[in-house]
Amino acid sequence: MECREKCGACCIAPSISSPIPGMPKGKPANVRCIQLDEENRCKIFGSPDRPKVCGGLEPSEEMCKTCNKEALEYLQELERLTSPDTSSKEE
């Protein structure tokens, strides 16, 4: 499966703890990555500066859903469920 054009949900919803060029402390959840261009394409795709977590992320039907809004909602919920700040509150 290939990424949906102009989506960028996986570069917005999740937090990234690794340094990103222009974001040396990583990226908080629900913050647009500084490396997304106007068309929601990664400006550092294929670069060694791209965080390994980004390079390891593969598009899938489960994650990408049928539209950008659904993908963003799915990834926001996944982030919420896996965030150390919220996972202990649900117990």
N, C-alpha and C positions, 0 to 999 in steps of 0.2 A: 504494500500500500504506500502511496505517496502522500505527502502533506497537501492539505487543501490550500489553494491559493488564498492569500490575504487573511489567513486565520490567525496565527501567532498565539493561540491560547496557551500552548506549552511554554511560551516565553513571557507570559503574563502571570498566570495563576500560581505556579509553584514558587516556593522560596529556593534560592540557590546559595549555598554557603561558600562556594568557591569564588575566588576573585574573578571578575569579568573586566576586560578593558573598559575603563570609564566608571566602573563600580567595584573598587578594590575590596570592599567588604562583602561582596556578593549582592544578592537581590532579595528583598523581602517579598513575601507572597502578595499577589494582587498588585504588583508594581510592574509596569511595562519595562522590559529590559532595554537599556540604552542602546543596545546593538541591533534593535529592530528598526528597519527602515520604514518609510511611509507606506510600503506595500506589505508590511509585516513579514519581511524576509530577514533572515539573520545576516548581518554585515560581516560576521567573522566565521561563517560556515566554512568548514574545511581548514581553518587556521589552527595552529597549535595553541593559540591564545584562547580558543573556545573551551569552556569548562568540559571536563570529561563526562560529567553527568548529562550535559546537553548532547554530546556526541553519541552517548549510549542510548538515548531516547529514540525509540522507533515508533512511527505512527501505526496505529491499529484502529480497527473499527470500534472497539470498546472505548478507547481514549478520544478519538476524533469525532465520534458520533456522526450525525448527518448534517450538522451545521456548526458554525463557529460559536454561537450562543450556547448550544448544548455541550460542546467541547469545553468551553470555559467553565460552565456550571459543574461539569463532571470533575474537572481538574481542581476547581476550588473546593469541592466536597472532599476529594482525595487528600488535598493539602490539609484541610481541617481535621480529617480523621487521623492523619499521620504526624501532625505537628506535636512536638513535645509539650507545647504550652496548653494544648487542649486535650490530648489523649488522657492525661491523668485526671482531668475534671469529669470525664464521663464515667469513671469507676464508682 
